[in-house]
Amino acid sequence: MEKRLLNLLTALCVVSLPFLFKGSKMRESLVIFFSKGVLATLVDAYVVGTKRVEYPVRPFTKIFKTNIIYDILFFPLLSVIWVKITYNDEIWKMLLKSLLFSVPMSVGQWYMEKNTKLFKWKKWTALHTFGSVNFTLFTIRGFVGLIKLLDKFKSKQSITEK
């Protein structure tokens, strides 16, 4: 059953790729996707390395101790979606919208941990998931804010040079 769930998650992510990476902000979406992949992999490697979480069923078990489907596909795609829906929001709206991602993720992981062998929590709880999801979402959103600020600065600088 676990392998089927991972295959379903992979298929859903792959099918969503063309829809999420179209339009004028494709470059920004790719930066979000890859930076979240790096951040999620680093956080997950730390969590697995400190034996807080274990992934008994995962792809490439001899190469990776983390579940790379979560780290380099699922979580980055969720971040792309989150940044798109919060792109012009102020902090309070972003906080509320972050709950749309972190609460279901926390509840879903709690349920999956109890009913599947996809992961096993050792020194981890749904509250840790809630905190880490929000931390990574806001880290990536801050990174996007920095990119927007640098783009504004660059465009002002190119206008004054003309």
Secondary structure, DSSP 4 states (H G I P E B T S, - for coil): -HHHHHHHHHHHHHHHHHHHS-STTHHHHHHHHHHHHHHHHHHHHHHHHTTSEE-SS-SSTTT-SS-HHIIIIIHHHHHHHHHHHHTT--HHHHHHHHHHHHHHHHHHHHHHHHH-SS-EESS--HHHHHHHHHHHHHHHHHHHHHHHHHHHHHHHHHHHH-
